[in-house]
Amino acid sequence: MGPKELKLPDRHFFKIGEVSKLLERPAHVLRYWEDEFQWVRPEKTPSGQRIYSRDDVFLLFLIRELLHSKRYTIEGAVKVLRSLKGDWQEGLRRLSGPQTSEDLEHERSRLEKDREKGLKKNEELARELASAQEQLRELKTSYARVNRELLLLRTKAAENRKTIISQLEQLQSVARKKRKAPSITQ
């Protein structure tokens, strides 16, 4: 059964046994995939029975194809699924590769849109980088100015300290002389 051969019955939800038969994998494997793939989260009935949506089944089928047909590791499959951003049917189309001229056109169109998005994102990132570099230049200039001002303040503070110490020494000297001078009233 290739990726394009998944034919689901016309229903919205499937029990784990039905999905197991559709995917030709035991139910315990599907439960294991719930632990390994964050996107596999079937609803559960009050009695705990797993209920899979059509989208869940497409996801599980894609996982099966990645792991068993394409021989991906779980980590590799997770990377592929993450890149699909929830579009599991698109993943199945990519996996099987373009087959008809319509598929080729769809793939070309998708790639062109991805390219345009990438170019726009690159332009946006280039503008953000230029802005960040300008802000960095401004910060460096401000930092240098503040450092110069700080150096001047430290120099001025050292000079003021020397002046204060000198004045304090003079006052202490005057005070000592006054203490030693004889009093006129005695």
SVG drawing of the C-alpha trace seen along z (x, -y; Angstrom):
<svg xmlns="http://www.w3.org/2000/svg" viewBox="-19 -89 70 95">
<polyline fill="none" stroke="black" stroke-width="0.4" points="0.0,0.0 1.7,-3.2 1.1,-6.7 -1.6,-7.6 -3.5,-4.3 -5.0,-5.2 -8.7,-5.0 -10.7,-6.0 -14.3,-5.1 -16.6,-8.1 -16.6,-8.7 -15.2,-11.3 -14.0,-9.1 -12.4,-5.7 -11.7,-3.3 -8.2,-2.1 -9.0,1.4 -10.2,-0.1 -7.1,-2.3 -4.9,0.7 -6.5,2.6 -6.3,-0.4 -2.6,-0.9 -1.8,2.8 -0.1,2.2 -1.0,3.6 -2.9,1.3 0.1,1.3 2.2,-0.3 -0.3,-3.1 -0.3,-3.6 3.5,-3.7 3.5,-6.3 1.4,-8.5 4.4,-8.6 6.9,-9.3 5.0,-11.8 3.5,-14.8 0.9,-15.3 -0.7,-11.9 -3.4,-12.8 -6.6,-10.9 -9.7,-11.8 -10.9,-9.3 -14.4,-8.3 -15.5,-8.3 -14.6,-4.6 -11.0,-5.4 -11.5,-4.1 -9.3,-6.0 -11.2,-7.8 -9.1,-9.0 -10.2,-11.7 -9.6,-11.5 -6.6,-13.9 -5.2,-11.6 -5.4,-8.6 -3.6,-10.6 -0.9,-11.5 -0.5,-7.9 -0.4,-6.7 2.4,-9.3 4.3,-8.1 4.0,-4.5 5.3,-5.4 8.2,-7.4 9.2,-4.7 8.5,-1.6 8.6,-2.4 11.2,-5.2 13.2,-3.8 13.4,-7.0 14.4,-7.0 11.8,-8.3 13.9,-11.5 14.1,-11.9 10.3,-11.4 9.7,-14.0 11.8,-16.5 9.8,-15.8 6.5,-16.1 7.6,-19.4 8.4,-20.8 4.9,-20.0 3.2,-22.1 0.1,-19.9 -0.5,-19.4 -0.3,-15.6 -1.9,-15.1 0.7,-17.4 3.3,-15.2 1.8,-12.2 1.9,-13.9 5.6,-14.9 6.4,-11.4 5.0,-9.8 6.5,-12.4 4.7,-14.2 3.0,-11.7 0.9,-13.6 1.4,-17.0 -1.2,-18.3 0.9,-17.0 4.0,-18.5 2.3,-21.9 1.0,-21.7 4.5,-20.9 6.0,-23.7 3.4,-26.2 4.0,-25.1 7.8,-25.4 7.4,-28.8 5.3,-30.0 7.8,-28.6 10.6,-30.4 8.7,-33.7 8.0,-33.3 11.7,-32.5 12.8,-35.6 10.4,-37.8 11.6,-36.4 15.2,-36.9 14.5,-40.6 12.7,-41.0 15.6,-39.5 18.1,-41.6 16.2,-44.8 16.1,-43.6 19.8,-42.8 20.6,-46.3 18.5,-47.9 20.1,-45.8 23.6,-46.8 22.6,-50.5 21.4,-50.2 24.6,-48.4 26.7,-51.3 24.6,-53.8 25.0,-51.8 28.8,-51.6 28.9,-55.4 26.8,-56.0 29.0,-53.6 32.1,-55.4 30.6,-58.8 29.5,-57.6 32.9,-56.1 34.6,-59.4 32.1,-61.3 32.8,-58.7 36.5,-59.2 36.1,-63.0 33.9,-62.6 36.5,-60.3 39.3,-62.7 37.2,-65.6 36.3,-63.6 40.0,-62.8 40.9,-66.5 38.0,-67.4 39.1,-64.8 42.7,-66.2 41.3,-69.8 39.0,-68.7 41.9,-66.8 44.1,-69.8 41.4,-72.1 40.8,-69.7 44.5,-69.5 44.6,-73.3 41.6,-73.5 43.1,-70.9 46.4,-72.9 44.5,-76.1 42.5,-74.2 45.8,-72.8 47.3,-76.3 44.3,-77.7 44.4,-75.1 48.1,-75.8 47.8,-79.6 47.6,-81.2 44.3,-82.6 44.3,-86.4 41.8,-86.2 44.1,-84.1"/>
</svg>
